[in-house]
Amino acid sequence: MFQRPLTFITRTVDRFFKLQSMQRLEEVHPKVVRFLKNRLGMQDFLGLPLTLLFSTAIVNYAMLTEISENIVNSANMKMIDSSVGLFFFHHRADTTASAFYYFTQLGSTTGVAIMFLVAALVLVLKKKWHYLAALLLAVLGTGASIYFTKVYFHRERPLDVGYYKPSSFSFPSGHSAEALSLFGMIAVLVLLERQHIRNAYFWVSLCLTYILLIGFSRIFLGVHFVSDVVGGYLLGSLWLILAVCMLEYLLLHYKQANALGQQT
């Protein structure tokens, strides 16, 4: 999916390992250098792709942790949340707010469940079991994390600026998290099958637009702080990364099993 940039990185890594200093290091510590080559190579998904995804997951988790801590401790973040919320409250027209209200219902539990079931049904009919497993992990993992994270932080919704009153706690934004995990996974699957899907990049762009608009709608309607939406995106993307890792591993295992079957 990202063959060109990954190939460029791999060539750079190869040149790095051909340096005399690295060759001398390999003579002294061959196992260490071999481990690094395996982690940074493009021989299969367990090399550079997994390393990059794992690194992204670590950065993602660190940012999510930082935001979570700052919700309680940072005066600057509270000021940003309040200022942005008040700005949209004072510039919110009834017509636009009403449109965003109906749009944001697509990210509700019912809306996500319907869209998830439609996507799952398509994958079942196409017998794409590996894709279905990844979609299940992304969406169900995100849903469970949202529930327990909201209960843990117990953060109240923005006061006096909400277009309507949701019943759950504020952090993180469940709409944003589920939008990113569900439609992020759909975008990944479309890219993987882009040779068989007409206007694949259009559908990917549509998925990304939906994700961004759902997050914006939560802030615009005054039912979430900016930090809630950012936290939701980070949480959703963390599960998306895990789902992609599992999907690539399953596909690699499937290819290896097929290769062994053909040899025998």
Secondary structure, DSSP 8 states (H G I E B T S, - for coil): --HHHHHHHHHHHHHHHTSHHHHHHHHH-HHHHHHHHHHH--SSTTTHHHHHHHHHHHHHHHHHHHHHHHHHH-HHHHHHHHHHHHHHHHT--HHHHHHHHHHHGGGSHHHHHHHHHHHHHHHHHTT-HHHHHHHHHHHHHHHHHHHHHHHHH-----SS--SS--SS--SS-HHHHHHHHHHHHHHHHHHHTGGGSTTHHHHHHHHHHHHHHHHHHHHHTTSS-HHHHHHHHHHHHHHHHHHHHHHHHHHHHHHHHHHHHHH-
